[in-house]
Amino acid sequence: MAPFLVILAVLALLLLIPFGIACFVFWVWTLIHAIRNDNLTGTSRVLWAALIWFLPVIGSVIYFFTGRTAEPRRLMPA
């Protein structure tokens, strides 16, 4: 019975690690997008960034569905 539990634990870790990395990347992306979004005013930009920073999961999801009004400015002009 013990080897089965070890295999199950290893499989769980193999699934949780990529999920955690994906959540972290999503959090960083929403934070950068909120900071660089030209359609937000200075105050709303700071508020969105603070919401995403202090409430990472909820803030990122809320910003993804409601805060993204347009594309952020590009590093290199097209």
KOLGU-4560 file (N, C-alpha, C; in nm, 3 decimals, padded with zeros to 5 digits):
<recs>
<n_xx: 00.082 n_yy: -00.120 n_zz: 00.000 ca_xx: 00.000 ca_yy: 00.000 ca_zz: 00.000 c_xx: 00.086 c_yy: 00.127 c_zz: 00.000 mol: A seq: 1 type: MET>
<n_xx: 00.201 n_yy: 00.122 n_zz: 00.066 ca_xx: 00.286 ca_yy: 00.240 ca_zz: 00.077 c_xx: 00.341 c_yy: 00.284 c_zz: -00.060 mol: A seq: 2 type: ALA>
<n_xx: 00.386 n_yy: 00.192 n_zz: -00.147 ca_xx: 00.435 ca_yy: 00.239 ca_zz: -00.277 c_xx: 00.328 c_yy: 00.311 c_zz: -00.359 mol: A seq: 3 type: PRO>
<n_xx: 00.204 n_yy: 00.267 n_zz: -00.345 ca_xx: 00.096 ca_yy: 00.334 ca_zz: -00.416 c_xx: 00.082 c_yy: 00.479 c_zz: -00.370 mol: A seq: 4 type: PHE>
<n_xx: 00.095 n_yy: 00.504 n_zz: -00.240 ca_xx: 00.084 ca_yy: 00.639 ca_zz: -00.186 c_xx: 00.201 c_yy: 00.726 c_zz: -00.232 mol: A seq: 5 type: LEU>
<n_xx: 00.317 n_yy: 00.668 n_zz: -00.241 ca_xx: 00.434 ca_yy: 00.743 ca_zz: -00.289 c_xx: 00.414 c_yy: 00.782 c_zz: -00.435 mol: A seq: 6 type: VAL>
<n_xx: 00.367 n_yy: 00.689 n_zz: -00.516 ca_xx: 00.341 ca_yy: 00.719 ca_zz: -00.657 c_xx: 00.233 c_yy: 00.825 c_zz: -00.670 mol: A seq: 7 type: ILE>
<n_xx: 00.131 n_yy: 00.816 n_zz: -00.589 ca_xx: 00.023 ca_yy: 00.915 ca_zz: -00.591 c_xx: 00.074 c_yy: 01.054 c_zz: -00.550 mol: A seq: 8 type: LEU>
<n_xx: 00.161 n_yy: 01.059 n_zz: -00.450 ca_xx: 00.218 ca_yy: 01.186 ca_zz: -00.406 c_xx: 00.306 c_yy: 01.248 c_zz: -00.514 mol: A seq: 9 type: ALA>
<n_xx: 00.384 n_yy: 01.166 n_zz: -00.582 ca_xx: 00.471 ca_yy: 01.216 ca_zz: -00.690 c_xx: 00.386 c_yy: 01.269 c_zz: -00.805 mol: A seq: 10 type: VAL>
<n_xx: 00.282 n_yy: 01.197 n_zz: -00.841 ca_xx: 00.194 ca_yy: 01.244 ca_zz: -00.948 c_xx: 00.125 c_yy: 01.374 c_zz: -00.911 mol: A seq: 11 type: LEU>
<n_xx: 00.083 n_yy: 01.387 n_zz: -00.785 ca_xx: 00.020 ca_yy: 01.510 ca_zz: -00.740 c_xx: 00.117 c_yy: 01.627 c_zz: -00.751 mol: A seq: 12 type: ALA>
<n_xx: 00.243 n_yy: 01.605 n_zz: -00.711 ca_xx: 00.343 ca_yy: 01.712 ca_zz: -00.723 c_xx: 00.370 c_yy: 01.748 c_zz: -00.869 mol: A seq: 13 type: LEU>
<n_xx: 00.373 n_yy: 01.648 n_zz: -00.954 ca_xx: 00.396 ca_yy: 01.676 ca_zz: -01.096 c_xx: 00.283 c_yy: 01.757 c_zz: -01.158 mol: A seq: 14 type: LEU>
<n_xx: 00.164 n_yy: 01.749 n_zz: -01.102 ca_xx: 00.053 ca_yy: 01.830 ca_zz: -01.151 c_xx: 00.047 c_yy: 01.966 c_zz: -01.084 mol: A seq: 15 type: LEU>
<n_xx: 00.082 n_yy: 01.973 n_zz: -00.956 ca_xx: 00.070 ca_yy: 02.098 ca_zz: -00.882 c_xx: 00.180 c_yy: 02.198 c_zz: -00.916 mol: A seq: 16 type: LEU>
<n_xx: 00.299 n_yy: 02.150 n_zz: -00.944 ca_xx: 00.410 ca_yy: 02.242 ca_zz: -00.974 c_xx: 00.383 c_yy: 02.323 c_zz: -01.101 mol: A seq: 17 type: ILE>
<n_xx: 00.345 n_yy: 02.261 n_zz: -01.215 ca_xx: 00.314 ca_yy: 02.342 ca_zz: -01.333 c_xx: 00.195 c_yy: 02.436 c_zz: -01.311 mol: A seq: 18 type: PRO>
<n_xx: 00.096 n_yy: 02.391 n_zz: -01.235 ca_xx: -00.019 ca_yy: 02.476 ca_zz: -01.205 c_xx: 00.026 c_yy: 02.599 c_zz: -01.124 mol: A seq: 19 type: PHE>
<n_xx: 00.112 n_yy: 02.580 n_zz: -01.027 ca_xx: 00.163 ca_yy: 02.691 ca_zz: -00.949 c_xx: 00.244 c_yy: 02.789 c_zz: -01.033 mol: A seq: 20 type: GLY>
<n_xx: 00.325 n_yy: 02.736 n_zz: -01.122 ca_xx: 00.404 ca_yy: 02.821 ca_zz: -01.211 c_xx: 00.311 c_yy: 02.900 c_zz: -01.303 mol: A seq: 21 type: ILE>
<n_xx: 00.207 n_yy: 02.836 n_zz: -01.356 ca_xx: 00.112 ca_yy: 02.905 ca_zz: -01.444 c_xx: 00.039 c_yy: 03.015 c_zz: -01.368 mol: A seq: 22 type: ALA>
<n_xx: 00.001 n_yy: 02.991 n_zz: -01.245 ca_xx: -00.065 ca_yy: 03.094 ca_zz: -01.164 c_xx: 00.027 c_yy: 03.212 c_zz: -01.139 mol: A seq: 23 type: CYS>
<n_xx: 00.154 n_yy: 03.184 n_zz: -01.111 ca_xx: 00.251 ca_yy: 03.292 ca_zz: -01.088 c_xx: 00.271 c_yy: 03.375 c_zz: -01.215 mol: A seq: 24 type: PHE>
<n_xx: 00.283 n_yy: 03.310 n_zz: -01.330 ca_xx: 00.301 ca_yy: 03.381 ca_zz: -01.457 c_xx: 00.178 c_yy: 03.467 c_zz: -01.487 mol: A seq: 25 type: VAL>
<n_xx: 00.058 n_yy: 03.413 n_zz: -01.462 ca_xx: -00.065 ca_yy: 03.489 ca_zz: -01.482 c_xx: -00.068 c_yy: 03.611 c_zz: -01.392 mol: A seq: 26 type: PHE>
<n_xx: -00.026 n_yy: 03.597 n_zz: -01.266 ca_xx: -00.023 ca_yy: 03.709 ca_zz: -01.171 c_xx: 00.073 c_yy: 03.818 c_zz: -01.219 mol: A seq: 27 type: TRP>
<n_xx: 00.193 n_yy: 03.779 n_zz: -01.260 ca_xx: 00.292 ca_yy: 03.876 ca_zz: -01.309 c_xx: 00.240 c_yy: 03.945 c_zz: -01.435 mol: A seq: 28 type: VAL>
<n_xx: 00.179 n_yy: 03.869 n_zz: -01.526 ca_xx: 00.127 ca_yy: 03.928 ca_zz: -01.650 c_xx: 00.019 c_yy: 04.032 c_zz: -01.620 mol: A seq: 29 type: TRP>
<n_xx: -00.075 n_yy: 04.000 n_zz: -01.531 ca_xx: -00.181 ca_yy: 04.096 ca_zz: -01.501 c_xx: -00.125 c_yy: 04.219 c_zz: -01.432 mol: A seq: 30 type: THR>
<n_xx: -00.027 n_yy: 04.201 n_zz: -01.346 ca_xx: 00.033 ca_yy: 04.317 ca_zz: -01.279 c_xx: 00.103 c_yy: 04.409 c_zz: -01.379 mol: A seq: 31 type: LEU>
<n_xx: 00.180 n_yy: 04.353 n_zz: -01.469 ca_xx: 00.249 ca_yy: 04.433 ca_zz: -01.571 c_xx: 00.147 c_yy: 04.499 c_zz: -01.664 mol: A seq: 32 type: ILE>
<n_xx: 00.044 n_yy: 04.426 n_zz: -01.703 ca_xx: -00.059 ca_yy: 04.482 ca_zz: -01.792 c_xx: -00.129 c_yy: 04.599 c_zz: -01.725 mol: A seq: 33 type: HIS>
<n_xx: -00.161 n_yy: 04.586 n_zz: -01.597 ca_xx: -00.229 ca_yy: 04.694 ca_zz: -01.526 c_xx: -00.141 c_yy: 04.818 c_zz: -01.515 mol: A seq: 34 type: ALA>
<n_xx: -00.013 n_yy: 04.799 n_zz: -01.493 ca_xx: 00.079 ca_yy: 04.912 ca_zz: -01.480 c_xx: 00.099 c_yy: 04.982 c_zz: -01.614 mol: A seq: 35 type: ILE>
<n_xx: 00.101 n_yy: 04.907 n_zz: -01.723 ca_xx: 00.131 ca_yy: 04.964 ca_zz: -01.854 c_xx: 00.009 c_yy: 05.001 c_zz: -01.936 mol: A seq: 36 type: ARG>
<n_xx: -00.112 n_yy: 04.983 n_zz: -01.884 ca_xx: -00.234 ca_yy: 05.009 ca_zz: -01.960 c_xx: -00.256 c_yy: 05.160 c_zz: -01.974 mol: A seq: 37 type: ASN>
<n_xx: -00.249 n_yy: 05.210 n_zz: -02.098 ca_xx: -00.263 ca_yy: 05.354 ca_zz: -02.123 c_xx: -00.406 c_yy: 05.404 c_zz: -02.105 mol: A seq: 38 type: ASP>
<n_xx: -00.504 n_yy: 05.318 n_zz: -02.112 ca_xx: -00.643 ca_yy: 05.361 ca_zz: -02.098 c_xx: -00.684 c_yy: 05.380 c_zz: -01.952 mol: A seq: 39 type: ASN>
<n_xx: -00.598 n_yy: 05.350 n_zz: -01.860 ca_xx: -00.628 ca_yy: 05.373 ca_zz: -01.718 c_xx: -00.565 c_yy: 05.505 c_zz: -01.675 mol: A seq: 40 type: LEU>
<n_xx: -00.636 n_yy: 05.576 n_zz: -01.587 ca_xx: -00.577 ca_yy: 05.698 ca_zz: -01.531 c_xx: -00.473 c_yy: 05.659 c_zz: -01.428 mol: A seq: 41 type: THR>
<n_xx: -00.397 n_yy: 05.756 n_zz: -01.383 ca_xx: -00.292 ca_yy: 05.729 ca_zz: -01.285 c_xx: -00.345 c_yy: 05.667 c_zz: -01.157 mol: A seq: 42 type: GLY>
<n_xx: -00.457 n_yy: 05.721 n_zz: -01.107 ca_xx: -00.513 ca_yy: 05.670 ca_zz: -00.983 c_xx: -00.567 c_yy: 05.528 c_zz: -01.000 mol: A seq: 43 type: THR>
<n_xx: -00.642 n_yy: 05.504 n_zz: -01.108 ca_xx: -00.697 ca_yy: 05.370 ca_zz: -01.129 c_xx: -00.587 c_yy: 05.269 c_zz: -01.157 mol: A seq: 44 type: SER>
<n_xx: -00.481 n_yy: 05.313 n_zz: -01.221 ca_xx: -00.367 ca_yy: 05.224 ca_zz: -01.246 c_xx: -00.304 c_yy: 05.179 c_zz: -01.114 mol: A seq: 45 type: ARG>
<n_xx: -00.286 n_yy: 05.274 n_zz: -01.023 ca_xx: -00.228 ca_yy: 05.241 ca_zz: -00.892 c_xx: -00.323 c_yy: 05.150 c_zz: -00.813 mol: A seq: 46 type: VAL>
<n_xx: -00.452 n_yy: 05.179 n_zz: -00.819 ca_xx: -00.549 ca_yy: 05.096 ca_zz: -00.747 c_xx: -00.553 c_yy: 04.953 c_zz: -00.801 mol: A seq: 47 type: LEU>
<n_xx: -00.552 n_yy: 04.939 n_zz: -00.933 ca_xx: -00.550 ca_yy: 04.804 ca_zz: -00.990 c_xx: -00.423 c_yy: 04.731 c_zz: -00.952 mol: A seq: 48 type: TRP>
<n_xx: -00.309 n_yy: 04.799 n_zz: -00.961 ca_xx: -00.182 ca_yy: 04.735 ca_zz: -00.925 c_xx: -00.181 c_yy: 04.694 c_zz: -00.778 mol: A seq: 49 type: ALA>
<n_xx: -00.236 n_yy: 04.778 n_zz: -00.690 ca_xx: -00.241 ca_yy: 04.744 ca_zz: -00.547 c_xx: -00.335 c_yy: 04.625 c_zz: -00.523 mol: A seq: 50 type: ALA>
<n_xx: -00.448 n_yy: 04.624 n_zz: -00.592 ca_xx: -00.541 ca_yy: 04.512 ca_zz: -00.577 c_xx: -00.477 c_yy: 04.381 c_zz: -00.622 mol: A seq: 51 type: LEU>
<n_xx: -00.408 n_yy: 04.385 n_zz: -00.735 ca_xx: -00.342 ca_yy: 04.264 ca_zz: -00.785 c_xx: -00.227 c_yy: 04.224 c_zz: -00.694 mol: A seq: 52 type: ILE>
<n_xx: -00.155 n_yy: 04.320 n_zz: -00.639 ca_xx: -00.040 ca_yy: 04.290 ca_zz: -00.553 c_xx: -00.084 c_yy: 04.229 c_zz: -00.419 mol: A seq: 53 type: TRP>
<n_xx: -00.186 n_yy: 04.290 n_zz: -00.356 ca_xx: -00.224 ca_yy: 04.247 ca_zz: -00.222 c_xx: -00.324 c_yy: 04.132 c_zz: -00.221 mol: A seq: 54 type: PHE>
<n_xx: -00.400 n_yy: 04.114 n_zz: -00.327 ca_xx: -00.493 ca_yy: 04.001 ca_zz: -00.340 c_xx: -00.463 c_yy: 03.931 c_zz: -00.472 mol: A seq: 55 type: LEU>
<n_xx: -00.354 n_yy: 03.857 n_zz: -00.480 ca_xx: -00.306 ca_yy: 03.806 ca_zz: -00.609 c_xx: -00.407 c_yy: 03.724 c_zz: -00.687 mol: A seq: 56 type: PRO>
<n_xx: -00.472 n_yy: 03.629 n_zz: -00.624 ca_xx: -00.562 ca_yy: 03.541 ca_zz: -00.699 c_xx: -00.689 c_yy: 03.617 c_zz: -00.740 mol: A seq: 57 type: VAL>
<n_xx: -00.755 n_yy: 03.674 n_zz: -00.644 ca_xx: -00.882 ca_yy: 03.744 ca_zz: -00.671 c_xx: -00.857 c_yy: 03.869 c_zz: -00.755 mol: A seq: 58 type: ILE>
<n_xx: -00.754 n_yy: 03.946 n_zz: -00.721 ca_xx: -00.725 ca_yy: 04.068 ca_zz: -00.796 c_xx: -00.691 c_yy: 04.042 c_zz: -00.941 mol: A seq: 59 type: GLY>
<n_xx: -00.612 n_yy: 03.938 n_zz: -00.967 ca_xx: -00.575 ca_yy: 03.905 ca_zz: -01.105 c_xx: -00.697 c_yy: 03.862 c_zz: -01.187 mol: A seq: 60 type: SER>
<n_xx: -00.782 n_yy: 03.779 n_zz: -01.127 ca_xx: -00.899 ca_yy: 03.732 ca_zz: -01.199 c_xx: -00.996 c_yy: 03.847 c_zz: -01.226 mol: A seq: 61 type: VAL>
<n_xx: -01.018 n_yy: 03.933 n_zz: -01.127 ca_xx: -01.107 ca_yy: 04.048 ca_zz: -01.146 c_xx: -01.052 c_yy: 04.140 c_zz: -01.254 mol: A seq: 62 type: ILE>
<n_xx: -00.921 n_yy: 04.169 n_zz: -01.249 ca_xx: -00.862 ca_yy: 04.255 ca_zz: -01.351 c_xx: -00.873 c_yy: 04.191 c_zz: -01.489 mol: A seq: 63 type: TYR>
<n_xx: -00.852 n_yy: 04.061 n_zz: -01.498 ca_xx: -00.857 ca_yy: 03.993 ca_zz: -01.628 c_xx: -00.993 c_yy: 04.008 c_zz: -01.693 mol: A seq: 64 type: PHE>
<n_xx: -01.100 n_yy: 03.999 n_zz: -01.614 ca_xx: -01.234 ca_yy: 04.005 ca_zz: -01.670 c_xx: -01.292 c_yy: 04.146 c_zz: -01.679 mol: A seq: 65 type: PHE>
<n_xx: -01.248 n_yy: 04.240 n_zz: -01.596 ca_xx: -01.310 ca_yy: 04.372 ca_zz: -01.595 c_xx: -01.214 c_yy: 04.487 c_zz: -01.623 mol: A seq: 66 type: THR>
<n_xx: -01.089 n_yy: 04.474 n_zz: -01.588 ca_xx: -00.997 ca_yy: 04.587 ca_zz: -01.596 c_xx: -00.926 c_yy: 04.606 c_zz: -01.727 mol: A seq: 67 type: GLY>
<n_xx: -00.916 n_yy: 04.502 n_zz: -01.805 ca_xx: -00.843 ca_yy: 04.513 ca_zz: -01.931 c_xx: -00.929 c_yy: 04.585 c_zz: -02.033 mol: A seq: 68 type: ARG>
<n_xx: -00.907 n_yy: 04.714 n_zz: -02.050 ca_xx: -00.987 ca_yy: 04.791 ca_zz: -02.144 c_xx: -00.922 c_yy: 04.799 c_zz: -02.281 mol: A seq: 69 type: THR>
<n_xx: -00.790 n_yy: 04.787 n_zz: -02.286 ca_xx: -00.720 ca_yy: 04.794 ca_zz: -02.414 c_xx: -00.581 c_yy: 04.735 c_zz: -02.397 mol: A seq: 70 type: ALA>
<n_xx: -00.511 n_yy: 04.726 n_zz: -02.507 ca_xx: -00.376 ca_yy: 04.675 ca_zz: -02.503 c_xx: -00.282 c_yy: 04.777 c_zz: -02.439 mol: A seq: 71 type: GLU>
<n_xx: -00.183 n_yy: 04.731 n_zz: -02.363 ca_xx: -00.086 ca_yy: 04.824 ca_zz: -02.306 c_xx: 00.009 c_yy: 04.875 c_zz: -02.413 mol: A seq: 72 type: PRO>
<n_xx: 00.083 n_yy: 04.982 n_zz: -02.382 ca_xx: 00.179 ca_yy: 05.035 ca_zz: -02.478 c_xx: 00.292 c_yy: 04.935 c_zz: -02.499 mol: A seq: 73 type: ARG>
<n_xx: 00.349 n_yy: 04.937 n_zz: -02.614 ca_xx: 00.452 ca_yy: 04.841 ca_zz: -02.652 c_xx: 00.590 c_yy: 04.896 c_zz: -02.615 mol: A seq: 74 type: ARG>
<n_xx: 00.684 n_yy: 04.806 n_zz: -02.594 ca_xx: 00.821 ca_yy: 04.849 ca_zz: -02.570 c_xx: 00.882 c_yy: 04.908 c_zz: -02.696 mol: A seq: 75 type: LEU>
<n_xx: 00.856 n_yy: 04.843 n_zz: -02.809 ca_xx: 00.907 ca_yy: 04.891 ca_zz: -02.937 c_xx: 00.788 c_yy: 04.931 c_zz: -03.024 mol: A seq: 76 type: MET>
<n_xx: 00.786 n_yy: 05.054 n_zz: -03.076 ca_xx: 00.673 ca_yy: 05.092 ca_zz: -03.162 c_xx: 00.670 c_yy: 05.009 c_zz: -03.289 mol: A seq: 77 type: PRO>
<n_xx: 00.550 n_yy: 04.983 n_zz: -03.336 ca_xx: 00.535 ca_yy: 04.899 ca_zz: -03.456 c_xx: 00.560 c_yy: 04.980 c_zz: -03.582 mol: A seq: 78 type: ALA>
</recs>
